[in-house]
Amino acid sequence: MASAQQLIQMIRSHAAGDDDRFLSIAEEIAEDAAKAGRGRMAADLSAIVNHLRSAKQTSPDRNKPVPLVAPRGELASLMRAAYPERRLSDLVVGENLDQRLRRVVREHREREKLEQRGLAPRRKFLFSGPPGTGKSLTAAAIAGELGLPLFTIKLDGVITKYMGETAAKLRLVFDSMQKARGVYFFDEVDALATRRGREHDIGEARRMLTSLLMLLEDDDSSSIIVAATNHRMLLDPAIFRRFHGVFSYALPSPEEARRVLRNHLLLFDSESFDWSVLDEAARNLSHADLTAAADDAARDAVLDHDGRMDTKLLVYALKERLAQHRD
């Protein structure tokens, strides 16, 4: 495990924005882990450090983000703004999805090269999949990679019962895309784009969908639009044509589940775990569930077991998470 002094130095370097010092300390921890015989931990840390150093070299302007324009007036009730520190390296997804997401980021980093040939980067994306599989995290990671603010749309502020008011609020959001470049994230977009012709369909819902379709179609800003849904089948078919790409998310495979757990238990010796037992306990849990279970187990290890983590502790935390879905 990392020493207390190393952890303190890492926190101080992060707070000071000293990325080089932060990564150097991480390298020291990796070297110490290797000497202690914790090869897997050392390899994982070294891979993360190498990726971050490489990303920093290829993105020299990453630390010069677009100025954050905080929503004001009525917009303040429609969306919230933040600068995420997430990166694509924080995601644990399949190779194909990872490559597609990195292509999106590259298109925007090198958009001038595209524009010289009369091309433009893709900007409108739909993420679909079960809850907790990384859709929201991906939106934050794209913003973090590009140094853009993340504007999360508050659907409870946008959707109203009054005729025509929802459309007016949506237009305010899309007008903001022209004025403030960023990543605009519509979570649970099925609330705005439910399939027409469903039982209990009402006129205002149809008007809301029509407005969203028109605004998506007409948008020519430089902002990135990300919509996410847990219920793809609820979406009206017309919505899919308004996006430049549709990305499907799924529950993690056994190997991906291991990566999620290892990434969140770097301060513990994971080489001693019985992974065959953990694979079974992690079945049917999402990325978010696995992360929460790892944190639960880590707290138990620190408070009740002198900082020692074992398979039994982690299995218990995983089963607790699974039980919550059955209650």
KEKE-3310 file (N, C-alpha, C; in steps of 0.2 Angstrom, whole numbers, plus 5000, padded with zeros to 4 digits):
npx = (5004:5002:5011:5007:5013:5016:5002:4998:5006:5002:4989:4991:4999:4990:4980:4987:4988:4999:5003:5014:5021:5012:5010:5023:5024:5015:5021:5032:5024:5020:5033:5036:5026:5030:5042:5037:5031:5019:5014:5003:4996:5006:5008:4996:4995:5006:5002:4992:4998:5007:4998:4991:5002:5005:4993:4994:5004:5000:4989:4992:4985:4975:4974:4969:4955:4938:4931:4920:4904:4892:4875:4862:4848:4833:4839:4847:4838:4836:4848:4863:4880:4897:4915:4921:4933:4935:4942:4943:4951:4946:4935:4928:4925:4920:4932:4928:4919:4926:4936:4928:4923:4935:4938:4928:4932:4945:4941:4936:4947:4955:4948:4950:4958:4949:4939:4946:4945:4932:4924:4916:4917:4908:4894:4882:4875:4868:4867:4863:4857:4858:4855:4869:4879:4889:4885:4883:4895:4903:4899:4904:4918:4921:4919:4929:4941:4941:4942:4930:4916:4903:4886:4873:4856:4842:4829:4817:4815:4814:4803:4786:4768:4761:4754:4765:4775:4786:4792:4797:4806:4815:4820:4827:4838:4844:4847:4857:4867:4873:4879:4887:4900:4900:4898:4883:4871:4858:4850:4841:4833:4821:4810:4807:4806:4797:4790:4778:4760:4759:4750:4739:4745:4747:4743:4752:4763:4767:4769:4780:4790:4790:4795:4808:4814:4814:4823:4835:4837:4839:4850:4866:4877:4893:4894:4893:4881:4874:4863:4855:4848:4839:4830:4828:4819:4808:4809:4805:4805:4810:4819:4831:4837:4842:4854:4872:4878:4875:4877:4879:4878:4882:4880:4895:4907:4914:4929:4929:4922:4932:4942:4936:4934:4948:4953:4947:4952:4965:4974:4975:4980:4976:4980:4979:4966:4952:4947:4938:4928:4924:4920:4908:4900:4900:4892:4879:4879:4881:4893:4892:4887:4897:4908:4903:4902:4915:4920:4912:4918:4931:4930:4925:4937:4946:4941:4937:4946:4960:4965:4966:4961:4951:4945:4932:4927:4925:4916:4905:4901:4898:4887:4878:4875:4869:4858:4851:4844:4835:4826)
npy = (4994:5012:5024:5034:5047:5048:5048:5060:5069:5067:5072:5085:5090:5088:5097:5108:5109:5103:5093:5085:5082:5075:5063:5058:5054:5044:5035:5032:5025:5014:5008:5004:4995:4985:4981:4975:4964:4965:4963:4965:4976:4986:4985:4990:5003:5009:5008:5017:5029:5030:5032:5044:5053:5052:5057:5070:5075:5075:5083:5098:5110:5106:5110:5123:5128:5131:5146:5145:5148:5152:5147:5159:5168:5162:5151:5146:5138:5128:5120:5114:5118:5113:5109:5094:5083:5070:5058:5049:5037:5034:5026:5010:5000:4991:4986:4991:5001:5010:5013:5020:5031:5038:5041:5051:5061:5064:5069:5082:5088:5089:5097:5108:5103:5095:5105:5112:5104:5105:5098:5092:5089:5076:5079:5076:5064:5048:5039:5023:5011:5000:5006:5014:5010:5018:5029:5043:5046:5045:5056:5066:5063:5065:5079:5083:5078:5087:5099:5106:5114:5105:5104:5100:5095:5100:5090:5091:5104:5108:5102:5105:5106:5115:5121:5122:5128:5119:5118:5131:5132:5122:5128:5139:5132:5127:5138:5143:5134:5139:5151:5147:5136:5119:5103:5097:5089:5078:5068:5053:5055:5050:5055:5066:5062:5052:5038:5041:5038:5029:5021:5032:5043:5060:5077:5087:5080:5075:5088:5092:5082:5085:5097:5095:5087:5096:5106:5098:5095:5107:5113:5120:5123:5124:5116:5100:5088:5077:5064:5053:5037:5025:5016:5012:5007:5015:5026:5038:5032:5042:5050:5044:5047:5060:5060:5059:5048:5032:5025:5010:5004:4992:4979:4975:4964:4949:4951:4965:4969:4965:4974:4986:4984:4982:4995:5003:4998:5001:5003:4992:4974:4966:4954:4943:4940:4929:4927:4920:4917:4930:4934:4927:4933:4946:4946:4952:4965:4982:4994:5005:4999:4990:4999:5006:4995:4991:5003:5002:4990:4994:5004:4996:4987:4996:5002:4991:4980:4983:4989:4978:4970:4957:4943:4938:4950:4958:4951:4950:4964:4965:4956:4963:4974:4968:4963:4975:4978:4968:4971)
npz = (5000:4998:5006:5020:5019:5005:5000:5006:4999:4986:4986:4990:4978:4968:4972:4970:4957:4951:4940:4935:4947:4954:4946:4946:4960:4959:4951:4960:4969:4962:4959:4972:4975:4966:4971:4982:4978:4973:4959:4950:4954:4953:4939:4934:4940:4933:4920:4920:4923:4912:4902:4906:4905:4891:4886:4891:4884:4870:4871:4874:4877:4886:4899:4898:4898:4891:4895:4909:4908:4919:4920:4920:4926:4919:4914:4924:4931:4922:4919:4925:4928:4926:4928:4923:4930:4925:4914:4898:4901:4913:4911:4910:4898:4883:4870:4857:4860:4867:4857:4848:4856:4858:4845:4843:4852:4847:4834:4838:4844:4833:4825:4816:4806:4800:4796:4786:4775:4772:4781:4797:4814:4822:4832:4839:4850:4855:4870:4875:4887:4902:4918:4927:4919:4914:4906:4910:4915:4904:4897:4905:4904:4891:4891:4900:4893:4883:4889:4891:4897:4906:4904:4912:4909:4917:4918:4926:4927:4914:4909:4909:4914:4906:4891:4878:4885:4889:4876:4874:4885:4881:4869:4875:4880:4869:4862:4871:4868:4857:4861:4872:4871:4874:4882:4882:4891:4891:4902:4904:4892:4886:4893:4886:4873:4870:4862:4849:4849:4859:4873:4882:4877:4875:4869:4873:4875:4862:4856:4863:4859:4845:4845:4851:4841:4830:4835:4838:4824:4818:4825:4824:4831:4839:4850:4859:4860:4870:4873:4884:4888:4898:4893:4879:4870:4872:4865:4852:4835:4826:4833:4832:4820:4821:4827:4827:4830:4839:4854:4862:4879:4891:4904:4914:4907:4914:4915:4913:4925:4934:4931:4935:4949:4953:4949:4959:4970:4972:4983:4989:4991:4978:4972:4980:4980:4977:4962:4955:4963:4966:4953:4951:4961:4957:4946:4935:4941:4939:4933:4941:4953:4956:4959:4970:4979:4980:4987:4999:5004:5006:5016:5026:5028:5032:5044:5052:5050:5051:5039:5030:5016:5010:5000:5006:5012:5001:4993:5002:5002:4988:4987:4996:4988:4977:4983:4986:4974:4973:4983)
capx = (5000:5005:5012:5003:5016:5014:4996:4997:5010:4998:4984:4994:5001:4983:4977:4991:4988:5005:5002:5020:5023:5007:5012:5030:5023:5011:5027:5035:5020:5021:5039:5036:5022:5033:5047:5034:5029:5012:5015:4997:4995:5012:5007:4990:4997:5011:4998:4988:5003:5009:4992:4990:5008:5004:4988:4996:5009:4996:4984:4995:4980:4970:4973:4966:4948:4934:4928:4914:4898:4887:4869:4859:4841:4829:4843:4849:4833:4836:4854:4869:4887:4903:4921:4923:4940:4935:4945:4941:4954:4942:4930:4929:4920:4923:4937:4925:4916:4932:4939:4923:4923:4941:4937:4924:4937:4950:4938:4935:4953:4958:4942:4952:4960:4943:4936:4950:4943:4925:4921:4915:4917:4901:4892:4876:4876:4864:4869:4858:4860:4855:4857:4875:4884:4894:4883:4884:4902:4906:4898:4909:4924:4922:4920:4935:4946:4941:4942:4924:4911:4898:4880:4868:4850:4837:4822:4812:4814:4812:4796:4780:4761:4758:4755:4770:4780:4792:4796:4800:4812:4820:4823:4832:4844:4847:4850:4863:4872:4876:4883:4892:4902:4901:4895:4876:4869:4851:4849:4834:4829:4815:4805:4806:4806:4793:4787:4771:4755:4758:4744:4739:4748:4743:4745:4758:4769:4768:4772:4787:4794:4791:4800:4815:4816:4816:4829:4841:4839:4842:4856:4872:4882:4899:4893:4892:4875:4874:4857:4856:4842:4839:4824:4829:4813:4803:4811:4801:4810:4812:4824:4838:4840:4844:4860:4877:4880:4872:4882:4876:4881:4880:4883:4902:4909:4918:4935:4928:4921:4938:4945:4932:4936:4955:4954:4945:4955:4973:4978:4975:4983:4971:4982:4977:4959:4949:4943:4933:4922:4922:4917:4901:4897:4899:4887:4873:4880:4883:4899:4891:4886:4904:4912:4900:4904:4922:4921:4910:4922:4937:4928:4925:4943:4950:4938:4936:4951:4967:4967:4967:4956:4951:4939:4926:4925:4922:4910:4899:4899:4895:4880:4874:4873:4864:4851:4847:4840:4829:4821)
capy = (5000:5018:5027:5040:5053:5048:5050:5067:5073:5067:5076:5092:5091:5088:5103:5114:5108:5101:5086:5081:5080:5070:5057:5056:5051:5038:5031:5029:5020:5008:5005:5001:4989:4980:4978:4971:4958:4966:4965:4967:4983:4990:4986:4994:5010:5011:5009:5023:5035:5031:5035:5051:5057:5052:5061:5077:5077:5076:5089:5103:5115:5103:5114:5130:5126:5136:5149:5143:5153:5149:5148:5164:5169:5156:5145:5143:5133:5123:5116:5116:5118:5110:5107:5088:5080:5064:5056:5042:5032:5032:5022:5003:4998:4986:4989:4994:5007:5014:5016:5025:5037:5041:5044:5057:5066:5066:5074:5088:5090:5091:5099:5113:5099:5093:5110:5114:5100:5105:5093:5094:5084:5074:5083:5074:5057:5045:5034:5019:5005:4999:5012:5013:5007:5023:5034:5050:5046:5046:5063:5070:5061:5069:5086:5083:5077:5093:5105:5110:5114:5100:5107:5095:5098:5098:5089:5093:5112:5109:5099:5108:5104:5120:5120:5126:5130:5115:5119:5137:5131:5119:5133:5143:5128:5126:5145:5143:5130:5144:5156:5144:5130:5114:5097:5097:5082:5076:5062:5051:5059:5047:5059:5071:5059:5045:5035:5043:5032:5025:5022:5038:5048:5067:5082:5091:5076:5076:5094:5092:5078:5088:5103:5092:5084:5101:5109:5094:5095:5114:5115:5120:5126:5120:5112:5093:5086:5070:5061:5046:5033:5018:5013:5014:5005:5020:5032:5038:5031:5048:5053:5041:5051:5067:5059:5057:5041:5029:5021:5005:5002:4985:4977:4973:4957:4947:4954:4972:4969:4964:4980:4991:4983:4984:5002:5006:4995:5001:5003:4985:4969:4962:4948:4938:4938:4923:4930:4915:4918:4937:4934:4925:4938:4952:4945:4956:4971:4987:4998:5009:4995:4988:5005:5007:4989:4992:5008:4999:4985:4997:5007:4990:4985:5001:5003:4985:4975:4985:4990:4972:4968:4950:4941:4938:4956:4961:4947:4953:4970:4964:4953:4968:4978:4964:4963:4981:4977:4963:4973)
capz = (5000:4998:5013:5022:5017:4998:4999:5007:4994:4980:4987:4989:4971:4964:4974:4967:4950:4949:4937:4935:4954:4955:4942:4949:4966:4957:4949:4966:4973:4957:4960:4979:4974:4962:4975:4987:4975:4970:4952:4946:4956:4950:4932:4933:4941:4928:4914:4921:4923:4905:4898:4907:4902:4884:4884:4892:4878:4864:4872:4877:4879:4890:4905:4896:4897:4889:4901:4911:4908:4923:4918:4923:4925:4919:4912:4930:4933:4917:4918:4930:4924:4930:4924:4926:4930:4922:4907:4895:4905:4919:4909:4909:4893:4878:4866:4852:4862:4869:4851:4845:4860:4857:4839:4844:4855:4842:4829:4841:4845:4827:4820:4811:4801:4796:4793:4780:4770:4772:4785:4803:4819:4824:4838:4843:4851:4860:4874:4878:4891:4909:4923:4930:4915:4912:4901:4913:4916:4897:4895:4909:4902:4885:4893:4903:4888:4878:4892:4890:4903:4905:4905:4913:4908:4923:4915:4930:4926:4907:4907:4913:4912:4903:4884:4874:4890:4888:4870:4875:4889:4877:4865:4878:4881:4863:4861:4875:4864:4852:4865:4876:4869:4880:4882:4884:4893:4892:4904:4903:4887:4885:4896:4881:4866:4870:4856:4848:4848:4865:4877:4886:4873:4876:4864:4875:4874:4855:4854:4866:4855:4839:4847:4852:4835:4826:4838:4836:4817:4816:4829:4820:4835:4840:4856:4859:4863:4872:4876:4887:4890:4900:4890:4871:4866:4873:4861:4846:4830:4823:4837:4830:4814:4823:4831:4822:4832:4844:4858:4867:4885:4894:4911:4912:4907:4920:4914:4914:4932:4938:4930:4939:4956:4954:4949:4965:4976:4971:4989:4993:4987:4974:4969:4984:4979:4974:4957:4952:4968:4965:4946:4952:4966:4953:4940:4935:4944:4935:4934:4947:4958:4958:4962:4977:4983:4982:4992:5005:5006:5008:5022:5031:5029:5036:5050:5056:5049:5051:5033:5026:5012:5007:4996:5010:5013:4995:4992:5006:4999:4982:4989:4998:4982:4973:4987:4985:4968:4974:4988)
cpx = (5004:5006:5008:5006:5015:5007:4995:5001:5006:4992:4986:4996:4995:4980:4980:4991:4995:5005:5008:5022:5018:5008:5018:5028:5019:5016:5030:5031:5020:5027:5039:5032:5026:5038:5044:5030:5022:5012:5009:4996:5000:5010:5001:4992:5002:5007:4994:4992:5005:5004:4991:4996:5007:4999:4990:5000:5005:4991:4987:4991:4975:4968:4971:4959:4944:4931:4921:4909:4893:4880:4866:4852:4838:4833:4846:4845:4833:4842:4859:4875:4892:4909:4923:4930:4941:4939:4942:4945:4951:4937:4932:4924:4924:4927:4933:4922:4921:4935:4934:4923:4930:4942:4934:4929:4942:4947:4937:4942:4957:4953:4945:4955:4954:4940:4940:4948:4935:4921:4920:4915:4909:4900:4886:4876:4870:4867:4863:4861:4857:4858:4864:4880:4889:4892:4885:4891:4906:4905:4903:4916:4926:4923:4927:4941:4947:4942:4936:4920:4905:4891:4875:4861:4845:4830:4816:4810:4812:4804:4791:4773:4758:4759:4760:4775:4787:4796:4800:4806:4817:4824:4828:4838:4847:4850:4857:4869:4876:4881:4888:4894:4903:4898:4888:4873:4862:4851:4842:4830:4823:4809:4803:4804:4802:4790:4780:4767:4755:4752:4745:4743:4744:4747:4751:4764:4771:4771:4779:4792:4795:4796:4807:4818:4818:4822:4835:4842:4842:4848:4862:4877:4888:4899:4892:4886:4875:4867:4858:4849:4843:4834:4824:4822:4807:4803:4807:4807:4813:4818:4831:4841:4843:4851:4865:4880:4876:4876:4878:4880:4878:4883:4890:4903:4913:4925:4934:4926:4927:4942:4942:4934:4943:4956:4952:4947:4963:4977:4978:4978:4978:4973:4981:4970:4957:4945:4938:4927:4919:4918:4909:4897:4896:4894:4881:4873:4883:4890:4898:4890:4893:4908:4909:4902:4911:4923:4918:4915:4929:4936:4928:4932:4947:4948:4938:4942:4958:4969:4968:4961:4956:4945:4932:4923:4921:4916:4904:4897:4895:4888:4876:4871:4868:4857:4847:4842:4835:4824:4815)
cpy = (5006:5020:5033:5047:5054:5051:5058:5071:5073:5072:5084:5094:5092:5095:5109:5114:5106:5093:5082:5078:5074:5063:5054:5052:5044:5033:5028:5024:5013:5004:5001:4995:4984:4977:4974:4965:4959:4968:4968:4975:4988:4991:4990:5002:5013:5012:5015:5029:5036:5034:5042:5055:5057:5057:5069:5079:5079:5081:5094:5109:5112:5108:5121:5129:5132:5140:5147:5148:5150:5151:5154:5165:5163:5150:5142:5137:5127:5118:5119:5115:5116:5109:5100:5086:5073:5063:5050:5036:5030:5027:5015:5000:4994:4990:4993:5001:5012:5017:5021:5031:5041:5044:5051:5063:5069:5071:5081:5092:5093:5093:5104:5109:5097:5099:5113:5110:5100:5100:5096:5088:5082:5077:5080:5066:5055:5039:5030:5013:5005:5005:5009:5010:5012:5028:5041:5051:5048:5053:5068:5069:5065:5076:5087:5083:5084:5099:5110:5109:5108:5104:5102:5098:5095:5097:5091:5101:5113:5107:5102:5105:5109:5120:5125:5128:5126:5117:5126:5136:5127:5123:5137:5139:5127:5133:5146:5139:5135:5149:5153:5137:5125:5108:5097:5090:5081:5069:5060:5055:5056:5051:5064:5068:5052:5044:5038:5037:5028:5026:5028:5044:5055:5072:5085:5087:5076:5082:5095:5088:5082:5094:5100:5090:5090:5105:5105:5095:5102:5116:5115:5124:5122:5116:5104:5092:5078:5068:5054:5043:5026:5013:5015:5012:5010:5026:5032:5036:5037:5051:5051:5045:5057:5066:5057:5050:5039:5024:5017:5003:4995:4984:4975:4966:4955:4950:4962:4973:4969:4971:4986:4990:4984:4991:5006:5003:4995:5001:4997:4980:4965:4955:4942:4936:4932:4926:4926:4916:4925:4938:4933:4930:4945:4952:4949:4963:4976:4990:5002:5005:4992:4993:5006:5001:4989:4997:5005:4994:4989:5001:5001:4988:4990:5002:4996:4979:4977:4987:4984:4970:4960:4948:4941:4945:4959:4957:4949:4959:4970:4961:4958:4973:4975:4964:4969:4981:4973:4966:4977)
cpz = (5000:5005:5014:5019:5009:4996:5000:5002:4987:4980:4987:4982:4967:4966:4971:4960:4947:4946:4937:4942:4955:4952:4944:4955:4964:4955:4955:4969:4968:4958:4967:4978:4971:4967:4981:4985:4973:4963:4948:4948:4953:4942:4930:4934:4935:4921:4914:4920:4916:4901:4899:4905:4895:4882:4886:4886:4872:4865:4876:4880:4883:4896:4904:4894:4894:4895:4903:4912:4913:4921:4923:4922:4924:4917:4918:4933:4928:4917:4923:4926:4929:4925:4927:4925:4927:4915:4905:4898:4911:4918:4908:4904:4888:4874:4860:4854:4864:4863:4848:4849:4859:4850:4839:4847:4851:4836:4832:4842:4839:4822:4815:4805:4796:4792:4786:4774:4769:4776:4792:4808:4821:4831:4842:4844:4856:4863:4876:4882:4898:4913:4926:4926:4912:4907:4904:4913:4909:4895:4899:4906:4895:4886:4896:4898:4884:4882:4892:4896:4901:4908:4906:4913:4914:4920:4920:4930:4919:4906:4912:4910:4907:4895:4881:4879:4889:4882:4871:4879:4885:4872:4868:4879:4875:4860:4865:4872:4859:4855:4869:4874:4875:4878:4885:4885:4895:4895:4904:4898:4885:4888:4891:4874:4866:4864:4855:4847:4854:4869:4882:4883:4874:4871:4866:4874:4867:4853:4857:4862:4848:4840:4847:4845:4830:4829:4837:4829:4815:4820:4824:4824:4835:4846:4854:4863:4864:4876:4879:4889:4893:4897:4882:4868:4867:4868:4854:4840:4827:4826:4834:4824:4815:4826:4826:4824:4838:4847:4863:4873:4888:4901:4909:4912:4913:4920:4916:4922:4936:4937:4935:4946:4957:4954:4955:4971:4975:4977:4992:4988:4984:4972:4973:4984:4976:4968:4954:4957:4967:4958:4947:4956:4962:4947:4941:4939:4939:4937:4941:4953:4961:4961:4969:4981:4985:4987:4999:5008:5009:5015:5028:5033:5033:5043:5055:5055:5048:5044:5028:5023:5010:5003:5000:5011:5007:4993:4996:5003:4992:4983:4991:4993:4978:4977:4987:4979:4969:4979:4985)
residu = (MET:ALA:SER:ALA:GLN:GLN:LEU:ILE:GLN:MET:ILE:ARG:SER:HIS:ALA:ALA:GLY:ASP:ASP:ASP:ARG:PHE:LEU:SER:ILE:ALA:GLU:GLU:ILE:ALA:GLU:ASP:ALA:ALA:LYS:ALA:GLY:ARG:GLY:ARG:MET:ALA:ALA:ASP:LEU:SER:ALA:ILE:VAL:ASN:HIS:LEU:ARG:SER:ALA:LYS:GLN:THR:SER:PRO:ASP:ARG:ASN:LYS:PRO:VAL:PRO:LEU:VAL:ALA:PRO:ARG:GLY:GLU:LEU:ALA:SER:LEU:MET:ARG:ALA:ALA:TYR:PRO:GLU:ARG:ARG:LEU:SER:ASP:LEU:VAL:VAL:GLY:GLU:ASN:LEU:ASP:GLN:ARG:LEU:ARG:ARG:VAL:VAL:ARG:GLU:HIS:ARG:GLU:ARG:GLU:LYS:LEU:GLU:GLN:ARG:GLY:LEU:ALA:PRO:ARG:ARG:LYS:PHE:LEU:PHE:SER:GLY:PRO:PRO:GLY:THR:GLY:LYS:SER:LEU:THR:ALA:ALA:ALA:ILE:ALA:GLY:GLU:LEU:GLY:LEU:PRO:LEU:PHE:THR:ILE:LYS:LEU:ASP:GLY:VAL:ILE:THR:LYS:TYR:MET:GLY:GLU:THR:ALA:ALA:LYS:LEU:ARG:LEU:VAL:PHE:ASP:SER:MET:GLN:LYS:ALA:ARG:GLY:VAL:TYR:PHE:PHE:ASP:GLU:VAL:ASP:ALA:LEU:ALA:THR:ARG:ARG:GLY:ARG:GLU:HIS:ASP:ILE:GLY:GLU:ALA:ARG:ARG:MET:LEU:THR:SER:LEU:LEU:MET:LEU:LEU:GLU:ASP:ASP:ASP:SER:SER:SER:ILE:ILE:VAL:ALA:ALA:THR:ASN:HIS:ARG:MET:LEU:LEU:ASP:PRO:ALA:ILE:PHE:ARG:ARG:PHE:HIS:GLY:VAL:PHE:SER:TYR:ALA:LEU:PRO:SER:PRO:GLU:GLU:ALA:ARG:ARG:VAL:LEU:ARG:ASN:HIS:LEU:LEU:LEU:PHE:ASP:SER:GLU:SER:PHE:ASP:TRP:SER:VAL:LEU:ASP:GLU:ALA:ALA:ARG:ASN:LEU:SER:HIS:ALA:ASP:LEU:THR:ALA:ALA:ALA:ASP:ASP:ALA:ALA:ARG:ASP:ALA:VAL:LEU:ASP:HIS:ASP:GLY:ARG:MET:ASP:THR:LYS:LEU:LEU:VAL:TYR:ALA:LEU:LYS:GLU:ARG:LEU:ALA:GLN:HIS:ARG:ASP)
# end
